[in-house]
Amino acid sequence: MKALYGMPAWCRLHAANPQALEDLNQQHGVDLQPRSIARPGATMRIRCARLQGQQVLVTDLLWRQGDDDQTVFTVETGHRVLRPNQALERIQAQGLSCDSSQSISLVLLHQLLGQTAMVLDRIDQGLTVSMLALRAFQLNAGTDRKRGAEDLSDVDNHLTALNGPLSFVLQSLDDLEQAALRLRRATMRPSLLAASHVDGLVAEIEGVQRRARFTLERQRFHRRAAGETVAISDLNVTKVFSVLWAAFIPGTALINWYGQNFRVMPELSWDGSLWTQLFAVLVLTAVPIIMVKQSGTLR
């Protein structure tokens, strides 16, 4: 299989289950089981994320990198994430050696980094859509096109759905950084690959990591903004009921007063008693509303 792609220093394998992985161990005479303790030449697990249409596919890639004269082993445990033809074209374009396992590792890590960056681009697009929907909700508040807080449920669900892909991206970048640092240490020994190439890869990974962390903060900010918008919407409803309470409480007090069945109520026989009482109710209603408006709580 490794000579099939014109890169004899690369052995590309696939294992769908632990038994298949054990069979590969015996067939190739190498330990392809990932180890929790990192050591030179040990197999590590790289979380890979890539786009397929509108879906984000996540799988684990087992990676075994040794010295430059040793074969690099990759075991795809789920979806296919490596593209040999693309890797070969990049090796030839950069003038690297197909017989160098570390050169092959370099282009494969670049490839995985590019796929992860594409997933991050899609997440950024999703955040932009959520931001525009949230902004439209805020701008329409108090207009004829205003909507209820329940319209923000889709925005909140969308922001919540981005947690999974974003966590996969962050984990993938951490794994790629560890693989790149291992490759950087390996180039300190005799190698056909210049260390400057690996330094460039590490710098690119760190750049995408900074962008991913910014995206995470942006996603958290949008979720807080959505929550605050819902809270403001609920507060506006409370304001309406407060004004209604202030408007109806004087009339309610008047009804309660004259519903006491007092034996002597001389004002009922006065001329203009009805209009006087109605005027008093209007004044008592206007005073609290004016006070609430001047306090600025209706804005």
N, C-alpha and C positions, 0 to 999 in steps of 0.2 A: 504493500500500500504506500509506503514512503517514497518509492521511486516513481509512483504514478504521477505525482505532481512536479516532477523534476527537482525535488528537494530531498536528497537522500538522507539529510541529517534530521529529518522530521518524521516521526511515526504518529500518524493520526488514528485514534481508536475510538470505539463507541461501546458503551456498556449501559444497558437499560436497567440492570438490577445488580445487587451485590454478588450474586453467583457468577454473572458474566464478567464482573470485574476480577473476581478470584481466578477465573479461567485465563484472563489476560495476564495476570501476574505469573502464572505457571508457563504460559506460552512464550512470553518474552523474557522471563527470568529477571524481572524487576519488581520492586515494591511500589505499586500504584495506589496503595491505600493512603489517604491524606492523614497527616500527623498533626496533632495539636501543637507540638513543640517544633518550631522551625529550625531546621539545620541544613547546611549545604547539601544539595542533591536530594532532599526530601520532597515528597509529593505534597503539593498544597492545593487547596480548593479555592477557585475563583468564582464568585457569583457573577453571572453574565445576564445582562438585560438588553433586549433588542426589540425593534418595532417590526410588526407584521400587520400591515394595514392599519387598523385603528387599535390593535391590541398590543400590549407589552408582554413579551414572552420572557420568562425568567427561567434559567437553568444553571446547573453547576458544571464547571469545567475543571477537571483534575489536571494539574500542571506539574510536570517533573522536568526540571532544568538542571543540568550539570555543567561540566567544563565544555569548552568549545569543541573538543574532539568527541564528545559524547552526544548521543541522539537525544533530542528533546521529545518527550512523550506528552501527548494531549489526549485526554479521554473525555468525550462529550457524553454526559449522562442523561441528557434529555433532548431538547431541540438542538438542531445543528446551528452553531454560532460562528464557525470558522469558514472562511472562503479562501481555499488554496490558490485558485487562479489569481485572485486579487493580490494575495500575498506574494506570489511569484512575480507579478508585474511590478510591485513596489520594490522588491529586492533588485530586480534588473534596472529599474529606473534610478535607484540610489547607488548603483554600482557595488552592491554587497555580494558576498559569496553565498551561493546556494549550498555549499558544503559546510558552512558555519552554522552550528545549531544556535548560537547566540544571535546571529543576524536574523535567523528565522524567528526566534523568540521576539526580537525587537519589532519586526513587522506585524507579527500576530498580536502583540500587545497594543500596537498602534491601531490595529483593526478593531480590537475589542473596545478600546477607548473611544473610537469614532462611533461605534454602535451605541455606547452608553451616552455619548454627547447628543446623539439624535433623540434618545428617549428624554433627555433633559430639555431639549428644544420643544418636544411635544408637551411636556409639563408646563413650560413657560407659556406656550400658547393657551393652555387650559386656564392658567392663572390670569392671563390677559382677558379672556372671555368672562371669567368670574368678576374681574375688576370692573369691566364695562357694564355688566348687569347690575352690580352693586351701585355704581356711579349713577346709572339711569334711575334706579330706585330713589336715591337720595335727591336727585335733581327734580323728580316729579312729585316729591313730598309737598303737600299744600297746594297742588294744582288739580285741574280737572282730570288729569291722567294719573293721579296718585293710585298706588296699589297698597294692599294690605301686607302685613308682616309675613303672612303665610306664603307670599310669592318669593320670599327669600329662602324657602326650604330647599329649592332646587340648587341655589347657589351654595348653600351650606353643605348639601350632600355631595356636590361636585368637588368642593374643597376637601371634604373628608376623604373622598375616593382617591385624591392625589397623594394621600399619606403613604399608601402601599408602594406605588411606583417610585416615589421619591426616596423612600427608605431603601429600596432595592438599588437605586442609583448610588446612594451614599456608600452602601456596603460594597458594591462593585468597584467603586473608585478606591476604597481602602484596600481591597484585595489586589487590584491592579498596581497600586503603589507598592505593596509588599513584594509583588512579583518583579516590578521594575528595580527595586532596591536590591533584591537578590541578584538580578542580572547585572546590576552595577558592580556589586562585589565580585561577581564572577569574572568581569572584564579586567579586574586588577591582575589576574593571572594571565599567562600567554593566551592571546585571543586574536582572531582576525577582525574583530569588531572594535572600533575605536570607542573609548569611553565617552567621547563627546556626543555620540549618537544617543547613548542611554541617558546622558544628562538632559538632552533635549526632550526625551520621552518623559522623564521625571518632572521636568518643568511644565510640560503640557498637562500631565495628570494633576499637578498641584493647581494649575489654573482652572481646570474643570472642577476640582474640589471646592475652590473658593466660590465659583459660580453656583455650585450645588448648595453650598451652605447659605449663600445669599437667597437662592430660590426657596430654601426651607424657611428662612426668616420672613420672606415675602408671603409665603403661604400662611404662616402663623399670623402675620399682620392682617391679611385679608379675612381670616377667620375671626379675629378680634373685632375688625371693622364690621363684619356681618352681625356679630353678636351685639355690638353697640348700636347698630342701626335698628335692630329689633327692639332693643331697650328704649331707644328714643321713640319709636313708633308706639310702644306700649305707654310711654310717658305722655304722648299726645292724647291718647285715649283717656288717660287719667285727667288730663287738663280739661277735656270736654265735660267729663262728669263733674269736675270741680265747679266749672262755670254753671252747669245746670243746677247743681246743689245751691250755689249762691243765688241763682235766679228764683228758685222755688221756695227757699226757706222762709222769706218774709210772708208770703201768702200762706204757707203752712202754719206759721206762728199765729197769723190773724185768725185762721180757721179754728185753731186750737183754743184761742182766747175766747172767741164767741161761741164755742161749743161747750163752755163750762156751765151753761144754764144758770147764770147768776140771776137772782130775783130782781135786782135793780140795775138797769143798764140805760141811763137817761140819754146817752148819746145816740141811741137808736131813733129817738124822736126828734132830733135836731134837724133843721133845714140843711140840705146838702150833705147829710151824714154819709151817704153812700159814696158820693164823689170825693169827699174828704178822705175816707178810708182807702179808696182805690188809689188816690194820689199818694197817700202815705206808703202804700205797698210798692208803688212804682219807684218812689225815692229810695226806700229801703232795698229794693232790688238793684237799682243802679249804683248805689254807693259801693257795695262789695265788688261788683264787676269792674268798676272804674279803678278801684284799688288793686285788683288782680292784674289789670292791664298795665297800670303804671309801674307795677313791680317788675314787669318784663317776663313773667312766667308764661305768657301766652305766645311768645315768639318761638 
